[in-house]
Amino acid sequence: MKKMFQALTVFAMLAFAGLASAADIGNSFRIHVPFAFTVGPKQFAAGDYLVQQTDSGLLFVTGGGTGVAVISIPSEMTRTGVSTGLVFSNSRLVAVQVNGEGTRAVPTGVTQERTIALSH
């Protein structure tokens, strides 16, 4: 069972690599993230990463021997003067912004809200 899972993992990684080469990579940049973070279902350690975004919104984050592909969606109009980089909320990647391009959000799914009331 473990070997089958490993084979499927390798197949999936090759398929994602094929998608990246077949798709038009619109933006690509390297970035150092100084803290552990999450992209979609995947946990990443602090370190250096390659971020690639296709014209269709597919986002690849790879580095440290691991990677993930997630869908991003337009969230803001094109803006000049913004720094190219990643936007995090509670160590979860929530958006990618590129100078001169529109910011793209990374859907994070449903999040649980917590309310803490003061006691009197």
A tleap script that builds the chain and sets N, CA, C and O, in Angstrom:
source leaprc.protein.ff14SB
mol = sequence {
  NMET LYS LYS MET PHE GLN ALA LEU THR VAL
  PHE ALA MET LEU ALA PHE ALA GLY LEU ALA
  SER ALA ALA ASP ILE GLY ASN SER PHE ARG
  ILE HIE VAL PRO PHE ALA PHE THR VAL GLY
  PRO LYS GLN PHE ALA ALA GLY ASP TYR LEU
  VAL GLN GLN THR ASP SER GLY LEU LEU PHE
  VAL THR GLY GLY GLY THR GLY VAL ALA VAL
  ILE SER ILE PRO SER GLU MET THR ARG THR
  GLY VAL SER THR GLY LEU VAL PHE SER ASN
  SER ARG LEU VAL ALA VAL GLN VAL ASN GLY
  GLU GLY THR ARG ALA VAL PRO THR GLY VAL
  THR GLN GLU ARG THR ILE ALA LEU SER CHIE
}
set mol.1.N position { 0.823 -1.191 0.000 }
set mol.1.CA position { 0.000 0.000 0.000 }
set mol.1.C position { 0.870 1.259 0.000 }
set mol.1.O position { 0.574 2.225 -0.704 }
set mol.2.N position { 1.943 1.243 0.793 }
set mol.2.CA position { 2.822 2.402 0.876 }
set mol.2.C position { 3.507 2.647 -0.466 }
set mol.2.O position { 3.655 3.797 -0.879 }
set mol.3.N position { 3.930 1.579 -1.154 }
set mol.3.CA position { 4.586 1.744 -2.457 }
set mol.3.C position { 3.612 2.293 -3.487 }
set mol.3.O position { 3.995 3.092 -4.341 }
set mol.4.N position { 2.344 1.868 -3.412 }
set mol.4.CA position { 1.350 2.385 -4.340 }
set mol.4.C position { 1.137 3.874 -4.098 }
set mol.4.O position { 1.027 4.644 -5.052 }
set mol.5.N position { 1.077 4.286 -2.845 }
set mol.5.CA position { 0.919 5.700 -2.520 }
set mol.5.C position { 2.108 6.506 -3.037 }
set mol.5.O position { 1.929 7.589 -3.595 }
set mol.6.N position { 3.325 5.982 -2.853 }
set mol.6.CA position { 4.516 6.677 -3.340 }
set mol.6.C position { 4.489 6.788 -4.857 }
set mol.6.O position { 4.844 7.828 -5.412 }
set mol.7.N position { 4.069 5.717 -5.533 }
set mol.7.CA position { 3.989 5.750 -6.994 }
set mol.7.C position { 2.960 6.778 -7.456 }
set mol.7.O position { 3.201 7.510 -8.417 }
set mol.8.N position { 1.824 6.836 -6.783 }
set mol.8.CA position { 0.804 7.822 -7.131 }
set mol.8.C position { 1.288 9.244 -6.875 }
set mol.8.O position { 0.985 10.156 -7.644 }
set mol.9.N position { 2.037 9.431 -5.801 }
set mol.9.CA position { 2.599 10.748 -5.491 }
set mol.9.C position { 3.563 11.186 -6.585 }
set mol.9.O position { 3.510 12.328 -7.043 }
set mol.10.N position { 4.444 10.279 -7.004 }
set mol.10.CA position { 5.400 10.602 -8.075 }
set mol.10.C position { 4.643 10.909 -9.359 }
set mol.10.O position { 4.978 11.862 -10.062 }
set mol.11.N position { 3.631 10.115 -9.669 }
set mol.11.CA position { 2.833 10.351 -10.874 }
set mol.11.C position { 2.170 11.728 -10.827 }
set mol.11.O position { 2.174 12.459 -11.818 }
set mol.12.N position { 1.605 12.077 -9.675 }
set mol.12.CA position { 0.938 13.373 -9.534 }
set mol.12.C position { 1.926 14.515 -9.710 }
set mol.12.O position { 1.609 15.517 -10.351 }
set mol.13.N position { 3.121 14.373 -9.147 }
set mol.13.CA position { 4.132 15.429 -9.283 }
set mol.13.C position { 4.549 15.587 -10.747 }
set mol.13.O position { 4.731 16.707 -11.225 }
set mol.14.N position { 4.699 14.470 -11.453 }
set mol.14.CA position { 5.045 14.542 -12.876 }
set mol.14.C position { 3.912 15.164 -13.677 }
set mol.14.O position { 4.153 15.926 -14.614 }
set mol.15.N position { 2.679 14.842 -13.311 }
set mol.15.CA position { 1.534 15.431 -13.998 }
set mol.15.C position { 1.500 16.944 -13.789 }
set mol.15.O position { 1.246 17.695 -14.731 }
set mol.16.N position { 1.756 17.397 -12.552 }
set mol.16.CA position { 1.792 18.834 -12.287 }
set mol.16.C position { 2.928 19.501 -13.057 }
set mol.16.O position { 2.772 20.610 -13.568 }
set mol.17.N position { 4.060 18.827 -13.137 }
set mol.17.CA position { 5.182 19.373 -13.911 }
set mol.17.C position { 4.794 19.500 -15.377 }
set mol.17.O position { 5.141 20.483 -16.032 }
set mol.18.N position { 4.074 18.510 -15.892 }
set mol.18.CA position { 3.595 18.568 -17.271 }
set mol.18.C position { 2.614 19.695 -17.476 }
set mol.18.O position { 2.644 20.366 -18.508 }
set mol.19.N position { 1.740 19.915 -16.504 }
set mol.19.CA position { 0.800 21.028 -16.600 }
set mol.19.C position { 1.537 22.356 -16.639 }
set mol.19.O position { 1.175 23.252 -17.400 }
set mol.20.N position { 2.561 22.478 -15.826 }
set mol.20.CA position { 3.316 23.737 -15.782 }
set mol.20.C position { 4.002 24.000 -17.107 }
set mol.20.O position { 4.026 25.137 -17.578 }
set mol.21.N position { 4.562 22.960 -17.715 }
set mol.21.CA position { 5.256 23.177 -18.984 }
set mol.21.C position { 4.272 23.401 -20.115 }
set mol.21.O position { 4.577 24.121 -21.066 }
set mol.22.N position { 3.072 22.786 -20.028 }
set mol.22.CA position { 2.073 22.947 -21.081 }
set mol.22.C position { 1.354 24.285 -20.959 }
set mol.22.O position { 0.901 24.839 -21.961 }
set mol.23.N position { 1.246 24.802 -19.756 }
set mol.23.CA position { 0.556 26.070 -19.529 }
set mol.23.C position { 1.525 27.222 -19.718 }
set mol.23.O position { 2.739 27.056 -19.597 }
set mol.24.N position { 0.979 28.384 -20.014 }
set mol.24.CA position { 1.823 29.569 -20.122 }
set mol.24.C position { 2.082 30.106 -18.731 }
set mol.24.O position { 1.155 30.539 -18.046 }
set mol.25.N position { 3.331 30.080 -18.310 }
set mol.25.CA position { 3.681 30.637 -17.002 }
set mol.25.C position { 3.704 32.153 -17.155 }
set mol.25.O position { 4.554 32.711 -17.849 }
set mol.26.N position { 2.751 32.808 -16.492 }
set mol.26.CA position { 2.645 34.260 -16.592 }
set mol.26.C position { 3.654 34.967 -15.716 }
set mol.26.O position { 4.279 35.938 -16.143 }
set mol.27.N position { 3.819 34.488 -14.492 }
set mol.27.CA position { 4.732 35.103 -13.538 }
set mol.27.C position { 5.488 34.018 -12.795 }
set mol.27.O position { 4.936 32.966 -12.473 }
set mol.28.N position { 6.733 34.282 -12.533 }
set mol.28.CA position { 7.571 33.342 -11.796 }
set mol.28.C position { 8.565 34.157 -10.978 }
set mol.28.O position { 9.214 35.065 -11.499 }
set mol.29.N position { 8.678 33.827 -9.697 }
set mol.29.CA position { 9.660 34.517 -8.880 }
set mol.29.C position { 10.097 33.624 -7.735 }
set mol.29.O position { 9.376 32.712 -7.329 }
set mol.30.N position { 11.275 33.893 -7.226 }
set mol.30.CA position { 11.806 33.187 -6.059 }
set mol.30.C position { 11.625 34.092 -4.847 }
set mol.30.O position { 11.742 35.314 -4.931 }
set mol.31.N position { 11.331 33.443 -3.704 }
set mol.31.CA position { 11.080 34.224 -2.505 }
set mol.31.C position { 11.545 33.436 -1.281 }
set mol.31.O position { 11.472 32.207 -1.252 }
set mol.32.N position { 12.019 34.156 -0.285 }
set mol.32.CA position { 12.379 33.534 0.994 }
set mol.32.C position { 11.243 33.809 1.975 }
set mol.32.O position { 10.879 34.961 2.211 }
set mol.33.N position { 10.689 32.739 2.541 }
set mol.33.CA position { 9.637 32.866 3.551 }
set mol.33.C position { 10.266 32.493 4.890 }
set mol.33.O position { 10.692 31.350 5.061 }
set mol.34.N position { 10.338 33.427 5.851 }
set mol.34.CA position { 11.069 33.188 7.103 }
set mol.34.C position { 10.287 32.433 8.185 }
set mol.34.O position { 10.729 32.364 9.332 }
set mol.35.N position { 9.141 31.875 7.829 }
set mol.35.CA position { 8.335 31.144 8.817 }
set mol.35.C position { 7.649 29.970 8.115 }
set mol.35.O position { 7.524 29.949 6.891 }
set mol.36.N position { 7.209 29.000 8.909 }
set mol.36.CA position { 6.448 27.870 8.372 }
set mol.36.C position { 5.096 28.391 7.895 }
set mol.36.O position { 4.530 29.305 8.494 }
set mol.37.N position { 4.582 27.801 6.811 }
set mol.37.CA position { 3.323 28.279 6.259 }
set mol.37.C position { 2.573 27.140 5.567 }
set mol.37.O position { 3.098 26.042 5.382 }
set mol.38.N position { 1.334 27.440 5.194 }
set mol.38.CA position { 0.465 26.467 4.542 }
set mol.38.C position { -0.030 27.037 3.224 }
set mol.38.O position { -0.409 28.205 3.140 }
set mol.39.N position { -0.021 26.191 2.190 }
set mol.39.CA position { -0.641 26.533 0.910 }
set mol.39.C position { -1.619 25.410 0.605 }
set mol.39.O position { -1.226 24.258 0.428 }
set mol.40.N position { -2.902 25.761 0.546 }
set mol.40.CA position { -3.911 24.713 0.353 }
set mol.40.C position { -3.780 23.692 1.472 }
set mol.40.O position { -3.788 24.058 2.647 }
set mol.41.N position { -3.659 22.409 1.119 }
set mol.41.CA position { -3.555 21.369 2.150 }
set mol.41.C position { -2.122 21.083 2.587 }
set mol.41.O position { -1.907 20.237 3.456 }
set mol.42.N position { -1.140 21.766 2.007 }
set mol.42.CA position { 0.268 21.416 2.184 }
set mol.42.C position { 0.979 22.339 3.168 }
set mol.42.O position { 0.839 23.560 3.105 }
set mol.43.N position { 1.741 21.742 4.074 }
set mol.43.CA position { 2.569 22.486 5.033 }
set mol.43.C position { 3.969 22.673 4.450 }
set mol.43.O position { 4.517 21.749 3.848 }
set mol.44.N position { 4.545 23.852 4.622 }
set mol.44.CA position { 5.891 24.154 4.166 }
set mol.44.C position { 6.708 24.691 5.338 }
set mol.44.O position { 6.187 25.393 6.205 }
set mol.45.N position { 7.976 24.356 5.349 }
set mol.45.CA position { 8.896 24.893 6.353 }
set mol.45.C position { 9.399 26.250 5.874 }
set mol.45.O position { 9.268 26.582 4.696 }
set mol.46.N position { 9.963 27.023 6.769 }
set mol.46.CA position { 10.601 28.279 6.377 }
set mol.46.C position { 11.696 27.958 5.372 }
set mol.46.O position { 12.375 26.938 5.493 }
set mol.47.N position { 11.872 28.828 4.377 }
set mol.47.CA position { 12.924 28.580 3.400 }
set mol.47.C position { 12.698 29.329 2.107 }
set mol.47.O position { 11.879 30.245 2.030 }
set mol.48.N position { 13.450 28.917 1.083 }
set mol.48.CA position { 13.398 29.545 -0.238 }
set mol.48.C position { 12.476 28.757 -1.148 }
set mol.48.O position { 12.528 27.527 -1.189 }
set mol.49.N position { 11.624 29.477 -1.885 }
set mol.49.CA position { 10.615 28.839 -2.719 }
set mol.49.C position { 10.525 29.499 -4.085 }
set mol.49.O position { 10.805 30.688 -4.242 }
set mol.50.N position { 10.126 28.699 -5.073 }
set mol.50.CA position { 9.822 29.190 -6.409 }
set mol.50.C position { 8.305 29.248 -6.516 }
set mol.50.O position { 7.614 28.265 -6.249 }
set mol.51.N position { 7.799 30.407 -6.910 }
set mol.51.CA position { 6.359 30.600 -7.097 }
set mol.51.C position { 6.138 30.831 -8.587 }
set mol.51.O position { 6.736 31.726 -9.183 }
set mol.52.N position { 5.269 30.010 -9.181 }
set mol.52.CA position { 4.941 30.144 -10.597 }
set mol.52.C position { 3.431 30.245 -10.728 }
set mol.52.O position { 2.687 29.508 -10.081 }
set mol.53.N position { 2.994 31.162 -11.566 }
set mol.53.CA position { 1.571 31.380 -11.765 }
set mol.53.C position { 1.278 31.341 -13.256 }
set mol.53.O position { 1.904 32.067 -14.029 }
set mol.54.N position { 0.336 30.505 -13.667 }
set mol.54.CA position { -0.016 30.430 -15.080 }
set mol.54.C position { -1.025 31.522 -15.409 }
set mol.54.O position { -1.643 32.109 -14.521 }
set mol.55.N position { -1.176 31.780 -16.693 }
set mol.55.CA position { -2.141 32.779 -17.134 }
set mol.55.C position { -3.569 32.389 -16.761 }
set mol.55.O position { -4.436 33.252 -16.628 }
set mol.56.N position { -3.813 31.083 -16.593 }
set mol.56.CA position { -5.156 30.625 -16.237 }
set mol.56.C position { -5.396 30.604 -14.732 }
set mol.56.O position { -6.494 30.261 -14.293 }
set mol.57.N position { -4.373 30.970 -13.914 }
set mol.57.CA position { -4.562 31.065 -12.475 }
set mol.57.C position { -4.043 29.894 -11.674 }
set mol.57.O position { -4.160 29.894 -10.448 }
set mol.58.N position { -3.471 28.889 -12.328 }
set mol.58.CA position { -2.881 27.785 -11.590 }
set mol.58.C position { -1.600 28.286 -10.930 }
set mol.58.O position { -0.765 28.915 -11.582 }
set mol.59.N position { -1.448 28.009 -9.649 }
set mol.59.CA position { -0.319 28.507 -8.873 }
set mol.59.C position { 0.494 27.325 -8.360 }
set mol.59.O position { -0.048 26.409 -7.742 }
set mol.60.N position { 1.799 27.353 -8.620 }
set mol.60.CA position { 2.714 26.320 -8.154 }
set mol.60.C position { 3.660 26.933 -7.135 }
set mol.60.O position { 4.247 27.987 -7.383 }
set mol.61.N position { 3.808 26.281 -5.997 }
set mol.61.CA position { 4.785 26.680 -4.989 }
set mol.61.C position { 5.668 25.460 -4.766 }
set mol.61.O position { 5.182 24.404 -4.361 }
set mol.62.N position { 6.975 25.604 -5.031 }
set mol.62.CA position { 7.895 24.477 -4.887 }
set mol.62.C position { 9.162 24.915 -4.172 }
set mol.62.O position { 9.603 26.058 -4.289 }
set mol.63.N position { 9.733 23.980 -3.432 }
set mol.63.CA position { 10.985 24.225 -2.737 }
set mol.63.C position { 11.119 23.301 -1.549 }
set mol.63.O position { 10.131 22.743 -1.072 }
set mol.64.N position { 12.326 23.141 -1.079 }
set mol.64.CA position { 12.561 22.294 0.082 }
set mol.64.C position { 12.146 20.852 -0.140 }
set mol.64.O position { 11.784 20.154 0.808 }
set mol.65.N position { 12.197 20.398 -1.393 }
set mol.65.CA position { 11.842 19.024 -1.700 }
set mol.65.C position { 10.350 18.743 -1.735 }
set mol.65.O position { 9.944 17.581 -1.757 }
set mol.66.N position { 9.532 19.778 -1.741 }
set mol.66.CA position { 8.089 19.580 -1.780 }
set mol.66.C position { 7.445 20.649 -2.659 }
set mol.66.O position { 8.085 21.636 -3.021 }
set mol.67.N position { 6.199 20.445 -2.991 }
set mol.67.CA position { 5.499 21.422 -3.812 }
set mol.67.C position { 4.003 21.177 -3.794 }
set mol.67.O position { 3.523 20.139 -3.338 }
set mol.68.N position { 3.284 22.164 -4.304 }
set mol.68.CA position { 1.832 22.070 -4.369 }
set mol.68.C position { 1.349 22.922 -5.539 }
set mol.68.O position { 1.990 23.901 -5.922 }
set mol.69.N position { 0.219 22.534 -6.089 }
set mol.69.CA position { -0.450 23.332 -7.114 }
set mol.69.C position { -1.854 23.639 -6.613 }
set mol.69.O position { -2.575 22.739 -6.182 }
set mol.70.N position { -2.239 24.909 -6.669 }
set mol.70.CA position { -3.574 25.332 -6.259 }
set mol.70.C position { -4.105 26.326 -7.290 }
set mol.70.O position { -3.346 26.895 -8.074 }
set mol.71.N position { -5.392 26.517 -7.271 }
set mol.71.CA position { -6.032 27.484 -8.157 }
set mol.71.C position { -6.070 28.836 -7.451 }
set mol.71.O position { -6.356 28.912 -6.256 }
set mol.72.N position { -5.781 29.903 -8.198 }
set mol.72.CA position { -5.927 31.256 -7.663 }
set mol.72.C position { -6.989 31.973 -8.482 }
set mol.72.O position { -7.232 31.638 -9.642 }
set mol.73.N position { -7.617 32.963 -7.862 }
set mol.73.CA position { -8.679 33.706 -8.541 }
set mol.73.C position { -8.396 35.201 -8.455 }
set mol.73.O position { -7.809 35.666 -7.478 }
set mol.74.N position { -8.809 35.960 -9.476 }
set mol.74.CA position { -8.580 37.413 -9.423 }
set mol.74.C position { -9.266 38.020 -8.207 }
set mol.74.O position { -10.407 37.684 -7.890 }
set mol.75.N position { -8.546 38.931 -7.519 }
set mol.75.CA position { -9.151 39.566 -6.349 }
set mol.75.C position { -9.033 41.083 -6.371 }
set mol.75.O position { -9.817 41.766 -5.713 }
set mol.76.N position { -8.078 41.622 -7.106 }
set mol.76.CA position { -7.919 43.080 -7.196 }
set mol.76.C position { -7.489 43.450 -8.597 }
set mol.76.O position { -6.868 42.651 -9.298 }
set mol.77.N position { -7.815 44.645 -8.997 }
set mol.77.CA position { -7.417 45.142 -10.313 }
set mol.77.C position { -5.909 45.368 -10.344 }
set mol.77.O position { -5.246 45.394 -9.307 }
set mol.78.N position { -5.394 45.527 -11.533 }
set mol.78.CA position { -3.973 45.783 -11.728 }
set mol.78.C position { -3.555 47.046 -10.994 }
set mol.78.O position { -4.210 48.084 -11.079 }
set mol.79.N position { -2.446 46.931 -10.269 }
set mol.79.CA position { -1.912 48.077 -9.528 }
set mol.79.C position { -0.414 48.146 -9.758 }
set mol.79.O position { 0.277 47.128 -9.723 }
set mol.80.N position { 0.076 49.332 -9.990 }
set mol.80.CA position { 1.518 49.510 -10.070 }
set mol.80.C position { 2.008 50.002 -8.719 }
set mol.80.O position { 1.254 50.609 -7.958 }
set mol.81.N position { 3.253 49.742 -8.431 }
set mol.81.CA position { 3.830 50.209 -7.186 }
set mol.81.C position { 3.694 49.241 -6.026 }
set mol.81.O position { 4.224 49.508 -4.947 }
set mol.82.N position { 2.995 48.119 -6.213 }
set mol.82.CA position { 2.917 47.129 -5.139 }
set mol.82.C position { 4.129 46.218 -5.235 }
set mol.82.O position { 4.653 45.988 -6.325 }
set mol.83.N position { 4.565 45.712 -4.124 }
set mol.83.CA position { 5.704 44.802 -4.122 }
set mol.83.C position { 5.249 43.421 -4.566 }
set mol.83.O position { 4.193 42.939 -4.155 }
set mol.84.N position { 6.054 42.794 -5.407 }
set mol.84.CA position { 5.785 41.414 -5.783 }
set mol.84.C position { 6.033 40.547 -4.567 }
set mol.84.O position { 7.073 40.669 -3.920 }
set mol.85.N position { 5.095 39.674 -4.248 }
set mol.85.CA position { 5.275 38.816 -3.090 }
set mol.85.C position { 4.034 38.025 -2.753 }
set mol.85.O position { 3.081 37.958 -3.529 }
set mol.86.N position { 4.068 37.435 -1.589 }
set mol.86.CA position { 2.994 36.588 -1.090 }
set mol.86.C position { 2.308 37.271 0.086 }
set mol.86.O position { 2.946 37.992 0.853 }
set mol.87.N position { 1.016 37.043 0.223 }
set mol.87.CA position { 0.239 37.606 1.323 }
set mol.87.C position { -0.241 36.445 2.183 }
set mol.87.O position { -0.832 35.490 1.679 }
set mol.88.N position { 0.016 36.534 3.479 }
set mol.88.CA position { -0.349 35.469 4.406 }
set mol.88.C position { -1.344 35.971 5.451 }
set mol.88.O position { -1.354 37.151 5.800 }
set mol.89.N position { -2.169 35.069 5.935 }
set mol.89.CA position { -3.043 35.320 7.067 }
set mol.89.C position { -2.929 34.108 7.974 }
set mol.89.O position { -3.251 32.991 7.570 }
set mol.90.N position { -2.471 34.327 9.199 }
set mol.90.CA position { -2.260 33.224 10.140 }
set mol.90.C position { -1.397 32.124 9.527 }
set mol.90.O position { -1.711 30.941 9.655 }
set mol.91.N position { -0.321 32.511 8.868 }
set mol.91.CA position { 0.645 31.596 8.229 }
set mol.91.C position { 0.045 30.791 7.086 }
set mol.91.O position { 0.620 29.778 6.686 }
set mol.92.N position { -1.080 31.208 6.558 }
set mol.92.CA position { -1.703 30.542 5.410 }
set mol.92.C position { -1.626 31.495 4.216 }
set mol.92.O position { -1.997 32.664 4.323 }
set mol.93.N position { -1.140 30.986 3.075 }
set mol.93.CA position { -1.062 31.813 1.873 }
set mol.93.C position { -2.473 32.156 1.418 }
set mol.93.O position { -3.288 31.267 1.173 }
set mol.94.N position { -2.759 33.464 1.305 }
set mol.94.CA position { -4.093 33.899 0.901 }
set mol.94.C position { -4.098 34.667 -0.414 }
set mol.94.O position { -5.155 34.839 -1.022 }
set mol.95.N position { -2.908 35.142 -0.872 }
set mol.95.CA position { -2.876 35.877 -2.133 }
set mol.95.C position { -1.451 35.976 -2.662 }
set mol.95.O position { -0.472 35.848 -1.927 }
set mol.96.N position { -1.377 36.209 -3.965 }
set mol.96.CA position { -0.106 36.470 -4.647 }
set mol.96.C position { -0.271 37.806 -5.344 }
set mol.96.O position { -1.244 38.029 -6.065 }
set mol.97.N position { 0.682 38.687 -5.125 }
set mol.97.CA position { 0.625 39.980 -5.807 }
set mol.97.C position { 1.909 40.190 -6.592 }
set mol.97.O position { 3.005 39.871 -6.132 }
set mol.98.N position { 1.741 40.739 -7.795 }
set mol.98.CA position { 2.869 41.010 -8.677 }
set mol.98.C position { 2.744 42.447 -9.148 }
set mol.98.O position { 1.678 42.858 -9.606 }
set mol.99.N position { 3.814 43.212 -9.041 }
set mol.99.CA position { 3.803 44.609 -9.459 }
set mol.99.C position { 3.336 44.716 -10.910 }
set mol.99.O position { 3.864 44.039 -11.792 }
set mol.100.N position { 2.344 45.568 -11.147 }
set mol.100.CA position { 1.818 45.771 -12.491 }
set mol.100.C position { 0.785 44.743 -12.906 }
set mol.100.O position { 0.287 44.797 -14.031 }
set mol.101.N position { 0.454 43.824 -12.044 }
set mol.101.CA position { -0.538 42.781 -12.328 }
set mol.101.C position { -1.647 42.862 -11.287 }
set mol.101.O position { -1.498 43.534 -10.266 }
set mol.102.N position { -2.740 42.189 -11.539 }
set mol.102.CA position { -3.804 42.104 -10.553 }
set mol.102.C position { -3.449 41.092 -9.472 }
set mol.102.O position { -2.838 40.064 -9.762 }
set mol.103.N position { -3.826 41.374 -8.239 }
set mol.103.CA position { -3.603 40.436 -7.142 }
set mol.103.C position { -4.541 39.249 -7.316 }
set mol.103.O position { -5.702 39.414 -7.688 }
set mol.104.N position { -4.023 38.041 -7.042 }
set mol.104.CA position { -4.823 36.827 -7.151 }
set mol.104.C position { -4.944 36.185 -5.777 }
set mol.104.O position { -3.948 35.984 -5.082 }
set mol.105.N position { -6.175 35.867 -5.394 }
set mol.105.CA position { -6.438 35.241 -4.096 }
set mol.105.C position { -6.307 33.730 -4.209 }
set mol.105.O position { -6.597 33.136 -5.248 }
set mol.106.N position { -5.867 33.128 -3.123 }
set mol.106.CA position { -5.804 31.678 -3.020 }
set mol.106.C position { -6.924 31.268 -2.078 }
set mol.106.O position { -6.833 31.500 -0.873 }
set mol.107.N position { -7.989 30.655 -2.614 }
set mol.107.CA position { -9.104 30.272 -1.733 }
set mol.107.C position { -8.611 29.347 -0.628 }
set mol.107.O position { -7.851 28.410 -0.873 }
set mol.108.N position { -9.054 29.628 0.580 }
set mol.108.CA position { -8.598 28.845 1.731 }
set mol.108.C position { -9.677 27.940 2.276 }
set mol.108.O position { -9.443 27.229 3.253 }
set mol.109.N position { -10.840 27.946 1.681 }
set mol.109.CA position { -11.927 27.115 2.187 }
set mol.109.C position { -12.627 27.810 3.336 }
set mol.109.O position { -12.387 28.984 3.618 }
set mol.110.N position { -13.472 27.083 3.973 }
set mol.110.CA position { -14.237 27.634 5.094 }
set mol.110.C position { -13.341 27.692 6.322 }
set mol.110.O position { -12.682 26.713 6.671 }
set mol.111.N position { -13.324 28.827 6.959 }
set mol.111.CA position { -12.554 28.954 8.193 }
set mol.111.C position { -13.502 29.109 9.360 }
set mol.111.O position { -14.576 29.697 9.235 }
set mol.112.N position { -13.102 28.586 10.466 }
set mol.112.CA position { -13.928 28.680 11.668 }
set mol.112.C position { -13.609 29.986 12.364 }
set mol.112.O position { -12.447 30.296 12.626 }
set mol.113.N position { -14.643 30.744 12.661 }
set mol.113.CA position { -14.448 31.987 13.392 }
set mol.113.C position { -14.640 31.719 14.867 }
set mol.113.O position { -15.480 30.911 15.261 }
set mol.114.N position { -13.870 32.391 15.663 }
set mol.114.CA position { -13.997 32.263 17.112 }
set mol.114.C position { -14.229 33.640 17.700 }
set mol.114.O position { -13.583 34.617 17.324 }
set mol.115.N position { -15.151 33.690 18.614 }
set mol.115.CA position { -15.439 34.941 19.325 }
set mol.115.C position { -15.141 34.720 20.785 }
set mol.115.O position { -15.589 33.742 21.383 }
set mol.116.N position { -14.393 35.622 21.350 }
set mol.116.CA position { -14.074 35.551 22.778 }
set mol.116.C position { -14.732 36.743 23.439 }
set mol.116.O position { -14.459 37.892 23.093 }
set mol.117.N position { -15.597 36.461 24.390 }
set mol.117.CA position { -16.305 37.535 25.093 }
set mol.117.C position { -15.624 37.813 26.415 }
set mol.117.O position { -15.135 36.897 27.076 }
set mol.118.N position { -15.592 39.067 26.796 }
set mol.118.CA position { -15.043 39.448 28.094 }
set mol.118.C position { -16.049 39.104 29.179 }
set mol.118.O position { -17.245 39.347 29.021 }
set mol.119.N position { -15.576 38.548 30.265 }
set mol.119.CA position { -16.496 38.281 31.387 }
set mol.119.C position { -16.423 39.461 32.342 }
set mol.119.O position { -15.373 40.079 32.516 }
set mol.120.N position { -17.554 39.756 32.952 }
set mol.120.CA position { -17.620 40.898 33.870 }
set mol.120.C position { -17.549 40.436 35.290 }
set mol.120.O position { -17.590 41.256 36.208 }
savepdb mol mol.pdb
quit
